[in-house]
Each structure stands twice: as C-alpha cells, then as structure tokens.
Amino acid sequence: MQGHCAPEFQAVADTFARNFEHHGEVGASLHISVHGETVVDLWGGVADLATNSAWEEDTVVTVFSCTKAATALCAHLLAAQGKLDLDAPVADLWPEFAQNGKQHATTRMMLDHTVGLPAIREKLKPDCLLDWDYMVDHLAREEPFWQPGTGSGYHAVTFGYLVGEMVRRVSGRSLGTYFQEEIAGPLGFDYWIGLPADKEPRVAPSILFRAGKDDLRTPFMEAATTRGTPSNLFIFNHGDWMHGGVNTKEGRAAEIGAAGGVTNARGLAGLFQGTLNLPGQPSLGFDNAQLASFSQCSAATHDDRTLKVPVRFGPGFMLSMDNRRRVLGGDSVILGPQAFGHVGAGGSLGFADPGHGLAFGYAINRQGPGVFLNERGQGLVDATYRALACAGNARGFWV
C-alpha cells in the first residue's frame, strides 16, 4: 500500500488495508478530499494477476456504472448553459425517438431510470455496445416496458446511449469527446469514456464476478432467469462486452456511457469535487440550486423493475439506499442525506456530499457480489463518515 493519509483519517487507511487482508481485495485506489484538501490518497495491491504487476499511482481501471455519473454531468452542464431542457420532450431534438408511445418522454426520465427502456427485446449482435448508431437506432424504435415516467427500472446499459445521444445532438460532439473537452480536461484528472490507445499500458484488467451454484438466489437472480424480463434481457442481451469484451482494447476504446469509463480513485473523486464550487478549486460552475437538485430523489420504488430491490435515484445519480433489513438481495449504498454519486458493478464508487465538502473515489479491479456496494466499499464509506464526526447510519443515512 502506498500514498498518504491525514492523521484524523487513519481509520480509513486501516480499513483500506483490511480489505486486502480479509476481504479479497486484489488491486485498488482510494482518494478522499474535504473542502478541496486531499485527506486520503492511497493505492495498492496487484494490477494484473497474469503478470503480478503492482497497482501504481497512475493505474486506471474500468469503473462500470460509476460512468453514469460522468455521463449525467455532461447533460447537466449543457442544461446549466441553457442548451438542454431536461423536461422538454426528447423528440424535440431526437424526432425518431417518438416511436411507440415515447413522444412525451423527457431527458429527466432518462436520467432517473423512469423512461421505460431498461433493455432491448430484439436480439442484439455480439459487439452491439461498440456500435453507437446501432444501439441508438434500436432504442429509438423500441416500445417502452412501461409508459415513460410511470415506473422505475434501472437502465444498466441503455442509460449511456439514451443520455449520451442527447449530449451528442445538443453539443455536436460524441459523448466521450464532450466529456474530455468540457469536464475531465478542464478539471485536470484522468477519466475517459473511450480510452485512448496510448493509455492502455496503465490499465488494470477487470476480474469479473461470476455467481456460483451455491450462492444465494436473490430476487434479481430469479428475475434474470425469467425469459423476457428487463433483468433477463439486461444480462443476456447486450452482447459480449460484459463477458470479456471489457478487457479488450476495443472494448475500452468504445464510448459506453453507462459502464465503460476508465479512471482511478483520483478521477472519481475529482469528478465529484468539480461539482462542489469550492473556493480556489476548479469547478463545473453549477449554481447552488442545481447542485442541491442532484441529491433530490426523483425516482424511488420498493421493487426496481430491473434490480428487484428498493432504490432511490436523483437525476442521474444514486442516493443513499439502505436495504440491510431485506432477507434476500440486501444490497445497500449508505451515504449522507445530501450525498449523490454512483456505484459501479462489483463495488467501485464515486460520490460527493456537499454538507461536508466531501468528494470520494474508490476504484477496484476485482468485482464483488451484489448490485450495489459490498463490504469493502461500504466499510470505507463508513470509516470516512466516522472520521467526519458523524454519529451513525441506523436510519439509513450517515448523520
């Protein structure tokens, strides 16, 4: 383990170390800032099991659905500039999208997973996620699984093409280009939606999680084996990217705005620090009202139609979700009441908590089980809030 940690955050560093000792961590990085000051910057472990190479200071990794927050911030930046109305019909900018009852769907519905397109029914080609126009054309034609705005189901893969196409149509640039030129570049951190070839030597391959026959059968796993459900189509009808393509040069170069972002803990934390309007720090320039809107719940349900667990979403961001009392599938991500961010499949996490001036990033190469945080990431979050003198999270938030 390398890096540094402020003395008052030593318990966070200890938790990071315990993840390697007791929870099967292979390679990871962790970065935390408070009011713009770095208080934790750690990395360690093995980047590539095939070569036994160490995780270095500049190692990067695919962070899966943490990418959704980056894509969402592209849309919010355009909205802040008056170029994109999140509540106007999508069809005003994307006329083909009005097919099959989607004429009143809005970008905000895309952001909070209520637009009704969590999957595509038609059988998709193996490299579908690498073909932007192919995915966008299918989504424009697709009949929604519910009337847009009337239900909530996690858009695990389709989110990036839906929101990203709005970014492309408004800005005239691809999602990855816009993100690099307007967010990652100006804020000065390493984060790509579509990895340049010259960054490939820095990548830690992802160690994908595969459920075993003796693992607990969660409601999500049951739904995933029921043909035609959003859960089933999400798992079995989005090509081969999640079945190994993520670890290819072509898979990382593709602009997969729901899952393909490549960065590290510094990049995840830097993205969220850029939302906070901290004095003397680079900022995306959101006003206080827009920043406050990111943590406002606009979609909540006790039974997400894709994930089959209770969820709470803001406009493109996960909010605190406490499912600890559920017997099956009790995945959680327990943050502060003002916090907003996103988990990546297997346990990566980036979030901001404006009440504490907190920006947090955690990137890993070995996926864990579950649909939200596992014990590695939640343990780091808990230790962070304790270091900030928070009292507890029994009510589902750190207070």
C-alpha positions in Angstrom: 0.0 0.0 0.0 1.3 3.4 -1.0 0.2 7.0 -0.7 -0.6 9.2 2.3 -3.4 9.8 4.8 -4.2 12.7 7.2 -3.9 11.5 10.8 -7.6 12.0 11.5 -8.4 9.6 8.7 -6.1 6.8 9.8 -9.1 4.5 10.4 -9.9 4.9 6.7 -6.4 3.8 5.8 -6.7 0.9 8.2 -10.0 -0.2 6.6 -8.3 0.0 3.1 -5.6 -2.3 4.3 -8.0 -4.7 5.9 -9.8 -5.1 2.6 -6.6 -6.7 1.2 -6.0 -8.8 4.3 -9.6 -10.1 5.0 -11.9 -9.3 2.1 -10.1 -10.4 -1.0 -9.1 -7.1 -2.5 -6.6 -7.5 -5.3 -5.8 -4.0 -6.5 -7.5 -0.7 -5.6 -7.1 3.0 -5.2 -8.9 5.4 -2.8 -9.0 9.2 -2.8 -10.9 11.5 -0.5 -10.9 15.3 -0.3 -12.7 17.5 2.2 -13.3 21.2 1.2 -10.7 20.7 -1.6 -7.9 19.3 0.6 -6.8 15.8 0.0 -7.0 13.8 3.2 -6.6 10.3 1.8 -4.7 9.2 -1.4 -3.9 5.5 -1.3 -3.3 2.7 -3.8 -2.0 -0.8 -3.5 -2.2 -4.5 -4.5 -1.8 -6.2 -7.8 -3.0 -4.6 -11.0 -2.7 -7.6 -13.3 -2.7 -11.2 -11.9 -1.3 -12.5 -15.2 1.9 -10.6 -14.7 1.8 -9.9 -11.0 2.4 -6.3 -11.7 1.8 -3.8 -8.9 -1.0 -1.3 -8.8 0.8 2.0 -9.4 0.0 5.6 -8.6 -1.4 6.2 -12.2 -3.1 2.8 -12.7 -6.6 3.1 -14.2 -9.4 0.6 -14.4 -12.9 0.3 -15.9 -15.3 1.6 -13.2 -18.5 0.3 -14.8 -21.7 2.2 -13.7 -19.7 4.9 -12.0 -19.6 6.1 -15.6 -23.3 7.0 -15.4 -22.5 10.0 -13.2 -20.0 11.3 -15.7 -22.5 11.0 -18.5 -25.2 12.6 -16.3 -22.9 15.6 -15.6 -22.4 16.2 -19.3 -26.2 16.6 -19.6 -26.4 18.8 -16.5 -23.6 21.0 -17.8 -25.5 21.6 -21.0 -28.6 22.3 -19.0 -26.8 24.8 -16.9 -25.7 26.6 -20.1 -29.3 26.7 -21.3 -28.6 24.4 -24.2 -30.6 21.4 -23.0 -34.0 21.4 -21.3 -34.2 18.3 -19.2 -38.0 18.5 -19.0 -38.7 19.1 -22.7 -39.8 16.1 -24.9 -36.8 14.2 -26.2 -38.4 14.1 -29.6 -37.8 17.9 -29.9 -34.1 17.0 -30.5 -34.4 13.4 -31.5 -37.6 13.0 -33.6 -37.1 9.3 -34.2 -37.4 8.6 -30.5 -41.1 9.5 -30.6 -42.0 6.0 -31.9 -44.1 3.5 -30.0 -45.5 5.8 -27.3 -42.4 7.7 -26.4 -43.4 11.1 -27.7 -43.7 12.6 -24.2 -40.6 11.1 -22.7 -38.0 13.6 -21.3 -34.3 13.6 -20.7 -35.0 13.8 -17.0 -36.8 10.4 -17.3 -33.7 9.0 -19.0 -31.6 10.3 -16.1 -33.6 8.8 -13.3 -34.4 5.4 -14.9 -38.1 6.0 -15.5 -38.2 6.3 -19.3 -39.1 2.6 -19.7 -36.2 1.4 -21.8 -34.0 -0.7 -19.4 -33.3 -3.3 -22.1 -34.0 -4.1 -25.8 -36.2 -7.0 -26.8 -34.7 -7.7 -30.3 -31.7 -10.0 -30.2 -28.6 -7.8 -30.4 -25.3 -8.6 -32.2 -22.3 -9.6 -30.1 -20.4 -6.3 -30.5 -23.6 -4.2 -30.1 -22.1 -1.9 -27.4 -19.3 -0.9 -29.6 -21.7 0.4 -32.3 -23.2 3.7 -31.1 -25.6 4.2 -34.1 -26.8 0.6 -33.9 -27.8 1.0 -30.2 -29.3 4.4 -30.7 -31.4 3.2 -33.6 -32.7 0.2 -31.7 -33.7 2.4 -28.7 -35.5 4.9 -30.9 -37.6 2.0 -32.3 -38.1 0.1 -29.0 -41.5 0.1 -27.3 -41.1 1.0 -23.6 -41.7 -1.6 -21.0 -44.0 0.9 -19.2 -45.4 4.3 -20.0 -42.4 6.7 -19.6 -42.4 8.4 -16.2 -44.8 5.9 -14.6 -42.3 3.2 -13.3 -38.7 2.8 -12.3 -36.3 0.2 -13.6 -32.5 0.5 -13.7 -31.2 1.2 -17.2 -28.0 -0.6 -16.6 -26.6 -0.5 -20.2 -29.1 1.7 -22.2 -28.6 4.8 -20.0 -25.4 5.7 -21.7 -26.8 5.7 -25.2 -30.0 7.5 -24.2 -28.4 10.3 -22.2 -25.3 10.3 -24.4 -27.4 10.7 -27.6 -28.9 13.9 -26.1 -25.5 15.2 -25.3 -24.3 14.4 -28.9 -27.3 16.1 -30.5 -27.0 19.2 -28.4 -23.2 19.6 -28.4 -22.4 18.2 -31.9 -19.7 16.1 -30.3 -19.6 12.5 -29.2 -20.2 11.8 -25.5 -16.6 10.8 -24.9 -15.3 13.9 -26.7 -17.6 16.2 -24.9 -16.7 14.7 -21.5 -13.0 15.0 -22.2 -13.1 18.5 -23.6 -15.6 20.1 -21.2 -15.1 18.2 -17.9 -12.2 15.8 -17.4 -9.7 18.0 -19.3 -10.6 21.4 -17.7 -10.8 19.9 -14.2 -7.4 18.1 -14.8 -8.0 14.4 -13.9 -7.6 11.1 -15.8 -11.0 9.8 -16.8 -12.1 8.7 -20.3 -15.3 7.5 -21.8 -13.5 5.8 -24.7 -9.9 5.1 -23.7 -7.1 6.4 -26.0 -4.7 3.7 -27.2 -1.7 5.4 -25.6 -3.2 4.9 -22.1 -3.6 1.2 -22.5 -0.3 0.3 -20.7 -1.8 1.8 -17.5 -4.9 -0.3 -17.4 -5.6 -2.9 -14.7 -7.8 -5.7 -16.2 -11.1 -6.3 -14.5 -11.6 -9.5 -12.6 -15.2 -10.2 -13.3 -17.6 -11.7 -10.7 -19.4 -14.9 -11.6 -22.1 -16.2 -9.2 -21.5 -19.8 -8.1 -24.1 -22.5 -7.9 -24.1 -22.3 -4.1 -24.5 -18.5 -4.0 -27.7 -17.1 -2.5 -30.5 -16.9 -5.1 -31.6 -13.2 -4.9 -34.8 -11.8 -6.4 -32.6 -10.2 -9.1 -31.1 -13.6 -10.0 -34.5 -15.2 -10.1 -35.8 -12.4 -12.4 -32.7 -12.8 -14.6 -33.6 -16.4 -15.4 -37.1 -15.5 -16.4 -37.2 -15.0 -20.2 -38.2 -11.6 -21.4 -38.0 -9.6 -18.2 -35.8 -6.5 -18.1 -33.4 -8.3 -15.7 -33.1 -11.2 -18.1 -32.6 -9.1 -21.2 -30.1 -6.9 -19.4 -27.9 -9.9 -18.5 -28.3 -11.9 -21.7 -29.0 -9.4 -24.5 -26.3 -6.8 -24.6 -23.6 -8.6 -26.5 -20.3 -9.9 -25.2 -18.8 -6.8 -23.6 -19.6 -7.9 -20.0 -18.4 -11.4 -20.8 -14.8 -10.5 -21.5 -15.0 -7.6 -24.0 -14.4 -5.1 -21.2 -10.9 -6.4 -21.0 -10.1 -5.8 -24.7 -8.5 -2.7 -26.3 -11.6 -2.3 -28.5 -13.9 -2.7 -25.5 -12.2 0.1 -23.6 -12.0 2.4 -26.7 -15.7 2.3 -27.2 -17.8 5.1 -25.8 -20.1 3.1 -23.4 -21.6 5.9 -21.3 -23.3 3.6 -18.9 -20.4 1.4 -18.0 -17.2 1.9 -19.9 -15.5 4.7 -18.1 -11.8 4.2 -17.3 -10.2 6.1 -14.4 -9.0 5.6 -10.9 -9.9 6.9 -7.4 -8.4 10.4 -8.1 -10.6 10.7 -11.2 -13.7 9.6 -9.5 -13.2 12.0 -6.6 -12.1 14.8 -8.9 -15.3 14.5 -10.9 -17.4 15.0 -7.8 -15.2 17.6 -6.3 -15.8 19.6 -9.5 -19.5 19.9 -8.7 -18.9 21.5 -5.2 -18.0 25.1 -6.1 -15.1 25.1 -3.6 -13.0 28.3 -3.3 -9.8 28.1 -5.2 -10.6 24.8 -6.8 -11.6 24.0 -10.4 -15.3 23.9 -10.8 -18.0 23.0 -13.3 -19.9 26.1 -12.2 -23.2 24.7 -11.1 -25.2 27.2 -9.0 -26.4 26.2 -5.6 -29.9 25.3 -6.7 -28.6 23.0 -9.4 -26.2 21.4 -7.0 -28.9 20.8 -4.5 -31.1 19.2 -7.2 -28.6 16.4 -7.7 -29.4 14.9 -4.3 -33.2 15.3 -4.6 -34.9 12.0 -5.1 -37.0 12.0 -8.3 -37.5 8.2 -8.6 -38.0 5.7 -5.8 -39.5 2.3 -5.5 -39.6 -0.7 -3.2 -39.1 -3.0 -6.2 -37.0 -1.8 -9.0 -38.2 -3.5 -12.2 -34.6 -4.5 -13.2 -32.7 -4.9 -10.0 -35.6 -6.2 -7.8 -34.5 -4.2 -4.8 -35.6 -0.9 -3.3 -33.9 2.1 -5.0 -33.6 5.8 -4.8 -32.4 7.9 -7.7 -31.8 11.6 -8.4 -31.3 12.9 -11.9 -28.5 10.6 -13.0 -27.2 9.7 -9.5 -27.7 7.1 -6.9 -28.7 8.4 -3.5 -28.4 6.7 -0.1 -30.2 3.3 -0.3 -30.5 1.2 2.9 -31.6 -2.4 2.2 -29.9 -4.1 5.2 -33.1 -5.4 6.6 -34.1 -7.3 3.4 -33.7 -11.1 3.8 -32.5 -11.5 0.2 -30.6 -9.1 -2.1 -30.0 -6.7 0.8 -27.5 -4.6 -1.2 -27.1 -1.1 0.0 -25.1 2.1 -0.5 -25.4 4.2 2.7 -24.3 7.8 2.4 -25.2 11.1 3.9 -28.7 12.7 3.2 -27.2 15.3 0.9 -24.8 12.9 -0.9 -25.1 11.9 -4.6 -22.9 9.6 -6.6 -22.8 6.2 -8.3 -21.7 2.7 -7.6 -20.0 0.6 -10.3 -20.7 -3.1 -10.8 -18.6 -5.1 -8.3 -18.1 -2.2 -5.9 -16.3 0.9 -7.3 -17.8 4.2 -6.0 -17.7 7.9 -6.5 -19.8 10.5 -4.7 -20.0 14.0 -3.3 -21.5 15.1 0.0 -21.9 18.9 -0.2 -22.8 19.1 3.5 -19.2 18.0 4.3 -17.5 19.4 1.3 -16.6 15.7 0.7 -15.5 14.1 -2.6 -14.9 10.3 -2.5 -13.4 7.9 -5.1 -12.7 4.2 -4.8 -11.7 2.1 -7.8 -11.0 -1.7 -7.9 -10.1 -4.4 -10.3 -11.8 -7.4 -8.6 -15.6 -7.3 -8.7 -17.5 -8.4 -5.6 -21.1 -9.7 -5.4 -24.3 -7.8 -5.3 -25.8 -4.9 -7.3 -24.6 -2.0 -5.1 -21.8 -1.8 -2.6 -20.2 -4.8 -0.9 -18.4 -4.8 2.4 -15.2 -3.4 1.0 -16.6 -0.1 -0.3 -19.2 0.4 2.4 -16.6 -0.1 5.1 -14.5 2.7 3.5 -17.6 4.9 3.4 -18.4 4.2 7.0 -14.9 4.9 8.2 -14.9 8.2 6.2 -18.2 9.4 7.8 -16.9 8.4 11.3 -13.7 10.5 10.6 -16.0 13.4 9.9 -17.6 13.0 13.3 -20.9 11.6 12.1 -22.8 9.7 14.7 -24.3 6.7 12.9 -26.4 5.4 10.0 -29.2 3.4 11.7 -31.8 5.4 9.9 -30.4 4.7 6.5 -28.2 7.9 6.3 -25.0 8.9 7.9 -25.9 11.8 10.3 
